[in-house]
């Protein structure tokens, strides 16, 4: 029996690869889902056009999401019955200066991600113990069931699309104006290390029922039509095809190898009763925190620190030279609209990734929260500001980013200690200066004083606790994600990444998980 732990992007990608080899897979998962009342609201909205939605239903969807001057708070509900407080129950931890949290919902972080998908640069994978071009076909395989919206533009020079076809989502008026200005200065930008294009998103233009994107602006709260890719959907298809047996409500606590088998220990999430399974091979894709804790507990590596590598997350507002009218009433999606990549050895030996977001209602909410009672007096000014404002969500390579020290105590509690990198702020200051020098090409001014740096892990682009090596040592894994001393256990999520690049992480997580699941040596 082949077992997979976790229903998020990594676990699902591994399950797809395994089932495509004709193998039946059993997926063990905590598997929290929407509360009945919230699920009913979403189903009702999915059957209607936005004009038909009741104010009460829309308010219910938005209820647990808000924004302030510092951005969107970390502790918000996923829009289901697993708010972050459940992390304390299922993955006890004590954290200082850390922004990453685990997910226990069916689909994992596929429930809350921003859907941005860009592969890791081939040049930035040279230190990995995978063969040249080995991940390329796996990106193609993953995108065959994930789908991709975007454009075949200049980004493809460095970041191949890999998709059999590209779907198209309309960009906002602000994004179209930005891209038009960038295209008019294309050669000058390229000569100064800038590469740009439409955002690539794991978003379908229509769902399985033929429902198109209504540009309702609810992307940040959750798409009622299910157009944003969620691994739970792929998993459900595999269950319907009888290729996968899905076992929810299980929190795995340990595993051992003996007699050519993997013995899996866990407990029922609701009752606390012991759960046991025996596998011929096990693939672990529970997310960096849960997977690392599971491995450390299984080998008895208590009170030993491992390091979670991070890609520094930052928010940088930019003010365009000219505003765009009608942004408050425009039908639009509110995911990333454009990508801006920076290649400049004076900044970094690796790329800097920036996702450009245009207006959404959370911006207005953040300004209102900051102004408080003074809001009415500043309403005309804030409206003019929002017509011109773009928000960059950026990332740096892990070599320039902070890290998290992770230690599993004997009482089962994870100690997480965030540590800033002394290199980060200098790099970001130089990045802001570079954007300012080229403001006439971008036709926007970076507001460096308003930049916000996330705590280590806050951007959820992290991993590397048990990195892959060609010749793994203790607390490392081989190129098939097997921890030292194991033959039939494979880690398939970002915990095995040797480095975390600035690019978006989920597509590469899925491609690497697919690679491991599809490898003939990992199936015997």
Secondary structure, 3 states (H helix, E strand, C coil): CEEEECCCHHHHHHHHHHHCCCCCEEEECCCECCCHHHHHHHHHHHCCCHHHCCHHHHHHHHCCCCCECCECCCCCCCCCCCCCCHHHHHCCEEEECECCCCCCECCHHHHCCCCECCCCCHHHHCCCCCCCCCCHHHHHHHHHHHCCECCCCHHHHCCCCCCCCCECCCCCHHHHHHHHHHHHCHHHHHHCCEEEEECCECECCECCCCCECCCECCCCCCCCCCCECCHHHHHHHHHHCCCEEEECCEEEEEEEEECCEEEEEEEECCCCCEEEEEECEEEECCCHHHHHHHHHHHHCCCCCEEEEEECCEEEEEEEECCCCCCCCCCCECCCCCEEEEECCCCCCCCCEEEEEECCCHHHHHHHHHHHHHHHHHHHHHHHHHHHHEEEEEEECCHHHCCEEEEEECCCCCEEEEEECCCCHHHHHHHHHHHHHHCHHHHCEEECHHHCEECCECCCCCEECCCCECCCCCCCCECCCCCECCCCCEEECCHHHCCCCCCCCCHHHHHHHHHHHHHCHHHCC
